[in-house]
Amino acid sequence: MASTLTLVSRPALPRERFDELLAQLGGRLPAVTDAIFSVHESASRWVAKTRIENIDTLDLRTKALAAFDALIDAGIFSADEACVTVLDSALTDAKRILLLMDVDSTLIKQEVIELLAAHAGREPEVAAVTEAAMRGELDFAQSLIQRVATLKELPESVLSDVISRVIFSDGARELVQRMHAAGHVVGVVSGGFQQILDPLAQELKLDHALANTLGITDGLLDGTVHGQIVDRAVKEKMLRAWAAEHGIAMSATIAAGDGANDLDMVTAAGLGVAFNAKPALREQSGARVDFSRLDVIADLVLDDFDA
């Protein structure tokens, strides 16, 4: 099988700095010492790729990430200057890809439960629980039940207010547009709430969108979640189900998120992406984006730079 070593810079990184990083990585990876990289510009980012035949993708990816970490530890570069990964040809050559993303702090900049909790005057309390859950310190389902209970008796009208306050992550729209233009499938699966997610998914024309359903009784939030809670196991289940629905092999899937609740789908996908993620997820991911451009994911897998 062939593999593609890919390096994507943060926006506005000077070309000289990017070339230096490329040279430093090449010097630490014997398999690419004599490789020729194609270099393109994508929305003020530099993207370098080289394809290597007959090499173990996971082994080269592990070595590439370790080489980048060594440069970071030595103070030569910082994690937020670039994203490095190695992609298997089963992904790069796939006719159709499924991209599945988390929503809160991934597709969007905020945590919806905290926006709702602000209306109940409980935002600091709920934010602390959310943070602990995303670090993997608390059971997600139990922490969600605890947090949703603080919303009891809020008027249903707060949902519209929260929707109006949601801000998409930088590059989110561009990512979806580029993936769709290339004929790929884009979905989201969220530990947040369907009532907030539906209009966002419609706006972006997402192919799939699943989240928890807030209980509403007589126009008031009743402090409960209806149906099965979307936890890490459900996220992986939906990744596999939607891939199967579209006839897409798991090797041609990408899963992106930021917290422990995304761990199962990120490790199950052909490529797992940690987006400004907590250590619990970052350490298990095949690509780590430590700057605020979600469309770097498209840079990794597409070759649409001249489009």
C-alpha positions as CSV (number, residue, x, y, z in Angstrom):
1,M,0.0,0.0,0.0
2,A,1.0,3.6,-0.6
3,S,1.1,6.3,2.0
4,T,1.0,10.1,1.8
5,L,3.0,12.2,4.2
6,T,1.2,15.5,4.6
7,L,2.2,18.8,6.3
8,V,-0.2,21.7,6.6
9,S,0.8,25.0,8.1
10,R,-1.3,27.4,10.2
11,P,-2.6,30.4,8.3
12,A,0.1,33.0,7.4
13,L,3.1,31.0,8.4
14,P,6.0,32.4,6.4
15,R,7.1,30.1,3.6
16,E,10.7,30.0,4.9
17,R,9.5,28.8,8.2
18,F,7.4,26.1,6.5
19,D,10.3,24.9,4.4
20,E,12.5,24.7,7.4
21,L,9.9,22.5,9.2
22,L,9.6,20.3,6.1
23,A,13.4,19.9,6.0
24,Q,13.7,19.2,9.7
25,L,11.0,16.5,9.4
26,G,12.6,15.0,6.4
27,G,15.9,14.8,8.1
28,R,14.3,12.8,10.9
29,L,12.4,10.4,8.7
30,P,14.7,8.2,6.6
31,A,11.8,6.9,4.5
32,V,11.3,10.4,3.0
33,T,14.9,11.7,2.9
34,D,14.9,11.8,-0.9
35,A,11.2,12.4,-1.4
36,I,9.9,15.2,-3.6
37,F,7.1,17.2,-2.0
38,S,4.4,19.0,-3.9
39,V,3.7,22.3,-2.2
40,H,0.5,24.3,-2.6
41,E,-1.2,27.3,-1.0
42,S,-4.6,26.9,0.5
43,A,-6.4,29.9,2.0
44,S,-3.1,31.4,3.3
45,R,-1.9,27.9,4.5
46,W,1.0,25.9,3.0
47,V,0.3,22.3,2.1
48,A,3.1,19.8,1.3
49,K,2.5,16.2,0.3
50,T,4.6,13.3,-0.9
51,R,3.5,9.8,-1.8
52,I,5.6,6.8,-0.7
53,E,5.0,3.3,-2.1
54,N,5.2,0.1,-0.2
55,I,5.4,1.4,3.3
56,D,3.4,0.8,6.5
57,T,1.2,3.8,7.0
58,L,0.7,3.5,10.7
59,D,4.4,3.0,11.3
60,L,5.3,6.0,9.3
61,R,2.6,8.1,10.9
62,T,3.8,7.2,14.3
63,K,7.3,8.2,13.4
64,A,6.2,11.4,11.7
65,L,4.2,12.5,14.8
66,A,7.1,11.6,17.1
67,A,9.5,13.6,14.9
68,F,7.2,16.6,15.1
69,D,6.8,16.2,18.9
70,A,10.6,16.1,19.2
71,L,10.9,19.4,17.3
72,I,8.3,20.9,19.7
73,D,10.0,19.5,22.8
74,A,13.3,21.0,21.6
75,G,11.7,24.4,21.2
76,I,12.4,24.5,17.5
77,F,8.8,24.6,16.5
78,S,5.4,24.9,18.3
79,A,2.4,22.6,18.0
80,D,0.2,25.4,16.6
81,E,2.4,26.0,13.6
82,A,1.4,22.9,11.6
83,C,-0.5,19.7,11.3
84,V,1.5,16.6,10.3
85,T,0.1,13.2,9.4
86,V,0.4,10.2,7.1
87,L,-2.6,9.0,5.1
88,D,-3.2,5.5,3.7
89,S,-4.0,5.2,0.0
90,A,-7.3,3.5,1.1
91,L,-8.3,7.0,2.2
92,T,-6.5,9.3,-0.3
93,D,-7.6,7.2,-3.3
94,A,-11.2,6.5,-2.2
95,K,-13.9,7.6,-4.6
96,R,-16.1,8.6,-1.7
97,I,-15.2,9.6,1.9
98,L,-17.3,10.0,5.0
99,L,-16.3,12.8,7.3
100,L,-18.0,12.7,10.7
101,M,-17.5,15.5,13.2
102,D,-18.4,16.4,16.7
103,V,-20.3,19.7,17.1
104,D,-19.5,21.6,20.3
105,S,-16.0,23.0,20.2
106,T,-15.4,21.4,16.8
107,L,-18.0,22.3,14.2
108,I,-18.9,25.3,16.4
109,K,-16.9,27.4,18.8
110,Q,-19.1,27.1,21.9
111,E,-20.5,24.4,24.2
112,V,-24.3,24.6,23.7
113,I,-25.1,23.3,27.2
114,E,-23.2,26.3,28.6
115,L,-25.1,28.8,26.5
116,L,-28.3,27.2,27.8
117,A,-27.0,27.2,31.4
118,A,-26.3,30.9,31.2
119,H,-30.0,31.5,30.9
120,A,-30.5,29.5,34.2
121,G,-27.7,31.4,35.9
122,R,-25.7,28.1,36.2
123,E,-23.0,28.6,33.5
124,P,-19.9,28.4,35.8
125,E,-21.1,25.2,37.4
126,V,-22.1,23.5,34.2
127,A,-18.9,24.6,32.4
128,A,-16.8,22.9,35.1
129,V,-18.7,19.7,34.7
130,T,-18.4,19.9,30.9
131,E,-14.7,20.4,31.1
132,A,-14.2,17.4,33.4
133,A,-16.3,15.2,31.1
134,M,-14.4,16.2,28.0
135,R,-11.1,15.4,29.8
136,G,-12.6,11.9,30.5
137,E,-12.8,12.3,34.2
138,L,-16.6,11.8,34.4
139,D,-19.0,9.4,32.8
140,F,-20.5,11.4,29.9
141,A,-24.0,10.2,30.2
142,Q,-24.3,10.8,33.9
143,S,-22.6,14.2,33.6
144,L,-25.1,15.2,30.8
145,I,-28.1,14.2,32.9
146,Q,-26.7,16.3,35.8
147,R,-26.1,19.3,33.5
148,V,-29.5,19.1,31.8
149,A,-31.3,19.0,35.1
150,T,-30.1,22.5,35.8
151,L,-32.1,23.7,32.7
152,K,-35.4,22.6,34.2
153,E,-38.3,25.2,33.7
154,L,-36.4,27.3,31.2
155,P,-38.8,28.5,28.5
156,E,-38.6,26.7,25.2
157,S,-37.9,30.2,23.6
158,V,-34.3,30.1,24.9
159,L,-33.5,27.6,22.2
160,S,-34.0,30.2,19.5
161,D,-31.8,32.6,21.4
162,V,-29.0,30.0,21.7
163,I,-29.2,29.2,18.0
164,S,-28.8,32.8,17.2
165,R,-25.6,32.9,19.3
166,V,-23.9,29.9,17.8
167,I,-20.7,30.7,15.9
168,F,-19.3,28.2,13.4
169,S,-15.6,27.3,13.8
170,D,-13.3,29.1,11.4
171,G,-13.2,27.1,8.2
172,A,-16.3,25.0,9.0
173,R,-18.3,26.2,6.1
174,E,-15.4,25.9,3.7
175,L,-14.7,22.4,4.9
176,V,-18.2,21.2,4.2
177,Q,-18.3,23.0,0.9
178,R,-15.0,21.5,-0.3
179,M,-15.9,18.0,0.8
180,H,-19.3,18.1,-0.9
181,A,-17.8,19.6,-4.1
182,A,-15.5,16.6,-4.2
183,G,-18.5,14.2,-3.9
184,H,-18.0,13.2,-0.3
185,V,-20.4,12.7,2.6
186,V,-20.4,15.0,5.7
187,G,-22.2,14.3,9.0
188,V,-22.1,15.4,12.6
189,V,-22.9,13.5,15.8
190,S,-23.2,15.4,19.0
191,G,-23.5,15.0,22.7
192,G,-25.4,18.3,22.5
193,F,-29.0,18.8,21.4
194,Q,-31.1,18.0,18.3
195,Q,-33.2,21.1,18.7
196,I,-30.1,23.3,18.3
197,L,-28.4,21.1,15.8
198,D,-31.2,20.8,13.2
199,P,-31.1,24.4,11.9
200,L,-27.3,24.4,11.9
201,A,-27.2,21.1,9.9
202,Q,-29.8,22.5,7.5
203,E,-27.8,25.7,7.0
204,L,-24.6,23.7,6.1
205,K,-26.6,21.1,4.1
206,L,-25.1,18.3,6.1
207,D,-25.9,14.8,5.0
208,H,-26.4,13.4,8.6
209,A,-26.9,15.0,12.0
210,L,-27.7,13.3,15.3
211,A,-27.7,14.7,18.9
212,N,-29.7,14.3,22.1
213,T,-33.3,15.4,22.4
214,L,-34.2,17.8,25.2
215,G,-37.4,17.1,27.0
216,I,-40.0,19.9,26.6
217,T,-43.3,19.9,28.5
218,D,-45.9,22.7,28.2
219,G,-43.4,25.1,26.6
220,L,-40.8,24.5,29.3
221,L,-37.6,22.5,29.4
222,D,-38.3,19.6,31.8
223,G,-34.7,18.9,32.8
224,T,-34.5,15.6,31.0
225,V,-33.0,14.0,27.9
226,H,-35.4,11.9,25.8
227,G,-34.2,8.6,24.2
228,Q,-30.8,7.2,24.0
229,I,-27.9,9.5,25.1
230,V,-25.4,10.1,22.4
231,D,-22.2,9.0,24.1
232,R,-18.9,7.8,22.7
233,A,-20.2,4.4,21.9
234,V,-23.2,5.8,19.9
235,K,-20.8,8.1,18.0
236,E,-18.8,5.2,16.8
237,K,-22.0,3.3,16.0
238,M,-23.2,6.1,13.8
239,L,-19.8,6.4,12.0
240,R,-20.1,2.7,11.1
241,A,-23.8,2.8,10.2
242,W,-23.5,5.9,8.0
243,A,-20.4,4.5,6.3
244,A,-22.3,1.3,5.6
245,E,-25.4,3.2,4.3
246,H,-23.2,4.9,1.7
247,G,-21.1,1.9,0.8
248,I,-18.0,3.5,2.2
249,A,-15.3,1.4,3.8
250,M,-14.2,2.3,7.3
251,S,-10.7,2.9,5.9
252,A,-12.2,5.8,3.9
253,T,-13.7,7.5,6.9
254,I,-12.5,10.5,8.9
255,A,-13.7,11.4,12.4
256,A,-12.9,14.7,14.1
257,G,-13.6,15.9,17.6
258,D,-12.1,17.6,20.7
259,G,-12.9,15.5,23.8
260,A,-13.0,12.1,25.4
261,N,-16.6,11.6,24.2
262,D,-15.2,11.5,20.6
263,L,-12.5,8.9,21.4
264,D,-14.2,5.8,20.1
265,M,-15.2,7.2,16.7
266,V,-11.8,8.9,16.3
267,T,-9.9,5.7,16.9
268,A,-12.3,3.6,14.7
269,A,-12.0,5.9,11.6
270,G,-9.5,5.6,8.8
271,L,-8.2,8.9,10.0
272,G,-8.9,10.4,13.5
273,V,-8.4,14.1,13.9
274,A,-8.0,15.9,17.2
275,F,-9.2,19.5,16.8
276,N,-7.7,21.7,19.5
277,A,-8.4,18.7,21.7
278,K,-8.0,17.5,25.2
279,P,-5.0,15.3,25.9
280,A,-7.2,12.2,26.2
281,L,-8.2,12.5,22.6
282,R,-5.1,14.2,21.2
283,E,-2.8,11.3,22.2
284,Q,-5.0,8.7,20.3
285,S,-5.4,10.7,17.1
286,G,-3.7,10.3,13.7
287,A,-3.7,14.0,13.0
288,R,-3.7,16.9,15.5
289,V,-4.9,20.4,14.5
290,D,-3.8,22.8,17.2
291,F,-4.9,26.0,15.4
292,S,-8.3,27.4,14.6
293,R,-9.0,26.3,11.0
294,L,-11.3,23.3,10.7
295,D,-10.9,23.2,6.9
296,V,-7.3,21.9,7.4
297,I,-9.1,18.5,7.3
298,A,-9.9,19.2,3.6
299,D,-6.3,20.1,3.0
300,L,-5.2,16.8,4.3
301,V,-7.3,14.6,2.1
302,L,-8.2,16.6,-1.0
303,D,-6.1,17.9,-3.9
304,D,-8.4,20.7,-5.0
305,F,-5.9,23.5,-4.5
306,D,-6.1,24.8,-8.1
307,A,-9.9,24.7,-8.1
